[in-house]
Structure formats: C-alpha cells, structure tokens
Amino acid sequence: MNITVENKLAQTSGKKIERLHKPTPEEFKRATHSYSQPVIITGKIAEWKAFFLWSIDYLNTVVGDKEIIASVSQNKVFGYDQGESSYPNIKMLFREFTDWIVQGKKGDQSYYLQQHTIDIFFPELYPDIETPDYIPKKLLAQSNLWIGTGDNITPLHWDAAQNLLCQVRGRKRVLLFEPKQTPFLYPASVHSKTPHISHLNSIDKPDFEKFPKFQKAKYTECLLEQGEMLFIPTYWWHQVYSLDQLNIAANFWWYGNFQHYLAPQGRRFLLQRPIMFWYLFKELARALWRNKIS
C-alpha cells in the first residue's frame, strides 16, 4: 500500500533521517544531538522474541480471550473525538479483533488497538520485548502496544516525552515536523483537553483558506521498515500512516531532561499553563523515586 502526500501541501525540509545499525547508547546520543533529532535504528528488534513470535496465531494463543478496548474510526483516521481526551472505542475479545484483520476489514468501521500499556494490559507479552538500552531505565514512563491494519492514520500531534517507535510487523510512513514549525501547524489551545493535537483537518488535503499558514510548513519523511526503531524527540510533531495488512508496533516513552521542555512548545506551556510544568516535575520525581526504591 502506498499512501502519498502531495508536495504542494507542505514542503519537504530536504533533511534525511540517519539510519544507524545497532548503535551503542553513546553513539545514539551523539547521532540524536543529545536526544533532539530523530534517527532510525536497525538490527535491535531482530533480537526480540516478539520479532519471531508475534504472528496472529501466537497472539491469539497467548491473549486471544482477553477483552480489549479498540479505537473506532469511520474514515481510518484515529484521532480524538472532537477535541475530547479519549478515542471513540468499542469492547471486544482480542481474537475478535484479529479475526477482523484476517477477514480483510469488512464493514464500514475500522479498528485500532492503540496505546495499551503492555505490562498492565498484556503482561503475558511483556517478556517478548526488550527495553532498548538507549532509554535511561529510571526515566522510562510507559511502553505501549499498537496493532492495526494498513491505511490507519494517527493524525498530526506531538508528545511531551521522548519516543522510540519500534516496528515489529508491517511498515509505517511517518511525517515529522520540527518544533519550530509549530506556528504553521495550528496547535490546539494549551488550555484544551488535547493541547498536543493540531486543528488541521487534514495534512493530506488541507483547507488552505482556513489554514493558510500551513503552506509554509516543512516536513521530514521516512518509511519505517519492519524491524526498525524510530526515535521521535519531545515536541516533534508527527503524523503516522500504517502500511500493510498486519501492523504491530511497540513504543517507549521516557522523560526528557528539563532543557527539552524549554523548547518552543515547552515555553508556550510555561507561559500559558505553568501547572503543566508542575505536573511534569512531579511525574519525573515520581519516576526517579520509583527506581531508587525498586
């Protein structure tokens, strides 16, 4: 499946994302300019049990009878429901969800297993993955599971954490916008329930009359192959397109240091909603304390 974005919609930055084969943590830090630039890592996921085990048959055997909450979309775009802080969703058994994938997505609705914390919702699968040694373990916030089909789209947003997206099955196409592109991306109000999302109706077919500044935005594009990891720094905007019929990824979020939260997005929060910085400070302190006593 090949999903394209016309160049006239947003200009490419011309930058290419570096690919590194099994770098050391120090090499990773240098390549990312101290965790501020994206890179792709190859070779590491091939060391995971998940890379060999995670077929639909295996997953059904291990967790098939579990009830899950799948996100629902009528147009294959899996964003928040009219600015609310949750996705439209439906409960089903895991094997019902995988049956839907195998049967070729019959019906008008599309489903996506989004952002399920692996050690909480799927502890049976947790031994199949490995926390990469690029992540300071004392700063790890969450590891998540994502399962869907080709043509699912996660719309433009940023995360207030460092992010390592690990592609176990299928491929993803990712558009990345640096934090300095924020003035062209129509971010939601910092006082909204979803301040990390964009008001753009679509970056594939944008309404330039409503969003004229988006014509100045520049993006970097990459194709994340099966078995690769993509590092997405804090506050980098990204839109993600799932490719191939079965698409499985895990991601790891961890807390950056305070200089990362003083990027343009962070300063915007500091000035307009300082309570968010207090929240981040508490979460960081809680993570450090958990690891101190564990």
Disulfide bonds with the S-S distance in Angstrom:
none
